Amino acid sequence: MGYAVLSPEDIFKDQEVRAYIQQGNDNLGVIGFTEHGFAHAKRSSDTAREILTALGYPERTCQLAAIAGYMHDIGNTVNRVDHAHSGALMAFTILTKLGMSPQETGLICSAIGHHDERTAFPVNPVAAALILSDKSDVRRSRVRKDAELEEDIHDRVNYAVENSRLQIDPQEKLLIFHLTIDTKICPVMEYFEIFMDRMVLCRKAAQTLGLQFELIINGTRLL
């Protein structure tokens, strides 16, 4: 049986996938969460692909990471709770219908199903790249216009971030997460208060890729 070799671009333009990303983001907007729409999906996709590309993984593996990155939050259409698991099942249905092979579908679904920090684990390189790309997307533009910064620490932390980037050094086996934070808006300790679990998960993901994870905030190494 012949299977379809779906490209990331095929998934980017798929109207069913786009509908679920939009609906999930709309749902989270009502609840009061930060942006989880097309900007987050595409950034997660691009970063996941860039991580594996920089480490010399096969092009197809990098493409599968890009697909997983784009689709990883579609489960928010169902509910924020267990969205990684419902999203993996939704991705299974979509990708199977589009003709992707069980092997590639399984790899993508396992990555999506393991990206939420409460149940996550970097079970393969695609999952590791997705975890790193998702958790490193901290930026001011993810805060919604009607956010109450004084009342919501998640919004405050995201709004305080002026710059964030991942740096990969394959020779030194390092993956460095650089953050610049306006400490007048959010003390560094508040970042750790809500993101420590995510940073521990990023360290595990980096180790899966054979890298040491470092966190640098405002020029100071903290992990």
Salt bridges, closest charged atoms under 4 A:
GLU9 OE2 - ARG49 NH2 3.72
GLU16 OE1 - LYS97 NZ 2.80
GLU35 OE1 - ARG139 NH2 3.01
GLU35 OE1 - ARG142 NE 3.88
ASP46 OD1 - LYS42 NZ 2.89
ASP73 OD2 - HIS40 NE2 3.42
ASP73 OD2 - HIS72 NE2 3.12
ASP73 OD1 - HIS83 NE2 3.19
ASP73 OD1 - HIS115 NE2 3.35
ASP82 OD1 - HIS85 ND1 3.77
GLU104 OE1 - ARG60 NH2 2.71
ASP116 OD2 - ARG118 NE 3.02
GLU117 OE1 - LYS135 NZ 2.81
GLU117 OE2 - ARG198 NE 2.98
ASP134 OD1 - HIS40 NE2 2.89
ASP134 OD1 - HIS72 NE2 3.28
ASP134 OD2 - LYS135 NZ 2.89
ASP137 OD2 - HIS40 ND1 2.60
ASP137 OD1 - ARG43 NE 3.30
ASP137 OD1 - ARG139 NE 2.54
ASP137 OD2 - ARG142 NH1 4.00
ASP152 OD1 - HIS154 ND1 3.87
ASP182 OD1 - LYS184 NZ 3.42
GLU190 OE1 - ARG156 NE 3.00
GLU214 OE2 - ARG221 NH1 3.47
